Structure formats: structure tokens, C-alpha cells
Amino acid sequence: MAVTPNGKYAVSGAFDQSIKIFDLEGKQQVHEFKGIHKSRFLSLNILSPFIEEIRTIAISPDGKYIISGSYDRSIKILDFETKQQVHCFENAHDGNIMKVLISSDGRLLVSCAEDKSVKMFDLQSRQEMYTLKDICSSYSSKIVSKLLNRLK
């Protein structure tokens, strides 16, 4: 879950592959993205919602973008205002994505996955900058946070 910089909205990802936006002042859900992340296990329809959960959510410092990472190994960039997907890093990792973080200036996106890799992306050009392999444990995002802190 993440909260917008202005504190008005919370955004959450779920086991059912949905992303929900909640108005914190009005105490209600105001939008739901469905089908943003797709199952890699289409033949296992009963299990796929539990296999392909949205694992991590981040919001850009300007509040313009929602970034999600999922067990489908993709990273999606959604426009908060238009509620449209504006970019997808398809198969961003070789393992399930566990954490996405955005630099304080909003220029860089860093992700960590079960494949023990950390990747950095330029959010303006929407290009991968580099990959560090065997750098993080499968469920640790501390290295990602430290990397971003050093880049500030």
C-alpha cells in the first residue's frame, strides 16, 4: 500500500490482481484497476488469482503515477489522473517482483525480485539502466532502499 504525497489517497494492490484507490477523507474506494497484471498460468484459472498477486505499489513524488509490481514479473506505470496504463516493463525480472521504489526526485525506479536481482529504470525515457545480479535476498527490499538513498 502507498499513500499519495498530498495524503488524500491510498493505493493498494491485491491477490485478485486489482489495484484500488481509496479516498482517505471520504473513506471510500474511488477507483479500481482490473486486469492490469495478467496471469502467466491461464490454464490454472482457479489458482491464478492467488499466484499472480500484485506484490508492491509505489506512487511518484509528484503523485502523477502509480507503479505496480506483480508475480507476473512485469512493472506497470499507471497515470493517476487518467486512470490509464502508460507503460509496461514486460518480464522486467526473471522472478516475481517483490518491491518497487521511486527516487525522491521521481526520475528513477528501482525494483527487486525473487531472482535476487535489482534493476534500475529511467522513468523519463522508460529505459532500463542496469541490472545488479545476486544482490538481494528474495524477500528483502532493504538493499533497494539503500541504493536509492545513495542516489539522492
C-alpha positions in Angstrom: 0.0 0.0 0.0 1.1 3.6 -0.7 -0.3 7.0 0.1 -0.2 9.9 -2.3 2.2 12.8 -1.4 -0.8 15.0 -0.6 -2.2 12.4 1.8 -5.6 12.3 0.2 -5.5 8.9 -1.4 -4.2 5.4 -0.5 -3.5 2.9 -3.3 -3.3 -0.9 -2.7 -2.6 -4.0 -4.7 -4.4 -7.3 -4.1 -4.3 -11.0 -4.5 -7.1 -10.7 -7.2 -4.7 -8.7 -9.4 -6.6 -5.5 -8.8 -5.3 -2.1 -7.8 -7.7 0.0 -5.7 -7.6 3.8 -4.9 -9.2 4.9 -1.7 -10.2 8.5 -0.8 -8.9 8.8 2.8 -11.0 11.9 3.6 -14.3 10.4 2.2 -13.3 7.0 3.5 -14.4 5.2 0.3 -13.0 3.4 -2.7 -13.0 5.7 -5.7 -11.4 3.6 -8.4 -10.3 0.0 -9.2 -8.0 -1.1 -11.9 -8.8 -4.7 -13.0 -6.8 -6.9 -15.3 -3.7 -4.7 -15.3 -1.4 -7.6 -14.4 -2.1 -10.9 -16.2 -1.7 -14.4 -15.1 1.1 -16.5 -16.5 -0.9 -19.5 -15.6 -4.0 -19.2 -17.7 -4.7 -22.9 -17.7 -4.9 -22.8 -13.9 -7.8 -20.4 -13.7 -8.8 -21.4 -10.2 -5.3 -20.8 -8.8 -4.1 -17.9 -10.9 -5.5 -15.0 -8.8 -3.5 -16.3 -5.9 -0.4 -16.9 -7.9 -0.3 -13.6 -9.7 -0.9 -11.1 -6.8 0.2 -7.5 -7.1 3.0 -7.5 -4.6 4.2 -3.9 -4.5 2.9 -0.4 -5.1 4.7 2.9 -5.3 3.5 6.4 -6.1 5.7 9.0 -7.8 6.7 12.0 -5.6 4.5 14.3 -7.8 1.5 12.0 -7.3 1.1 11.6 -11.1 2.0 7.9 -11.4 1.2 4.6 -9.7 3.8 1.9 -10.2 3.0 -1.7 -9.5 5.0 -4.9 -9.5 3.5 -8.3 -9.6 4.1 -12.0 -9.6 3.6 -11.8 -13.4 7.1 -10.3 -13.5 6.0 -7.1 -15.0 6.1 -3.5 -13.7 3.2 -1.3 -14.8 3.1 2.5 -14.8 -0.4 3.9 -14.4 -1.5 7.6 -14.8 -3.2 8.6 -11.5 -5.4 11.2 -13.2 -6.5 9.5 -16.4 -6.5 6.0 -14.8 -4.7 4.6 -17.9 -1.7 2.4 -18.2 1.1 4.5 -19.8 3.9 1.9 -19.8 4.8 -1.7 -19.0 8.2 -3.2 -18.4 7.2 -6.7 -19.5 9.2 -9.5 -18.0 11.2 -6.9 -16.0 12.8 -9.7 -14.0 13.3 -13.5 -14.2 11.5 -13.9 -10.9 8.4 -12.5 -9.1 8.8 -8.8 -8.4 8.9 -8.1 -4.7 9.4 -4.3 -4.4 9.4 -1.2 -6.5 10.7 2.2 -5.2 10.9 5.6 -6.8 13.7 8.1 -6.2 12.8 11.3 -4.3 13.2 13.3 -7.5 10.9 10.9 -9.4 13.5 10.2 -12.1 14.5 6.6 -11.2 12.6 3.4 -10.5 14.3 0.6 -8.7 12.9 -2.9 -8.4 13.9 -6.1 -6.6 12.7 -9.6 -7.4 12.9 -13.2 -6.3 15.6 -13.8 -8.9 17.9 -11.8 -6.5 18.4 -9.0 -8.9 18.0 -5.3 -8.6 17.1 -3.2 -11.6 17.1 0.5 -12.2 15.0 2.2 -14.8 14.9 5.8 -16.0 11.3 6.9 -15.7 11.6 9.7 -18.2 13.0 7.6 -21.1 11.3 4.5 -19.7 14.5 2.5 -20.3 16.3 0.0 -18.2 19.6 1.5 -17.0 21.3 -1.5 -15.4 20.9 -4.8 -13.5 22.7 -6.0 -10.4 22.5 -9.8 -10.0 22.7 -11.8 -6.9 22.5 -8.7 -4.7 19.3 -9.1 -2.7 17.6 -11.9 -0.9 14.3 -13.0 -2.4 12.2 -11.0 0.1 14.5 -8.2 1.1 14.0 -4.6 -0.2 16.5 -3.0 2.2 19.2 -3.0 -0.5 16.8 -1.2 -2.8 16.1 1.5 -0.2 19.8 1.9 0.5 20.6 2.2 -3.2 18.0 5.0 -3.7 19.3 6.8 -0.6 22.8 6.9 -2.0 21.4 8.4 -5.3 19.7 11.3 -3.6 
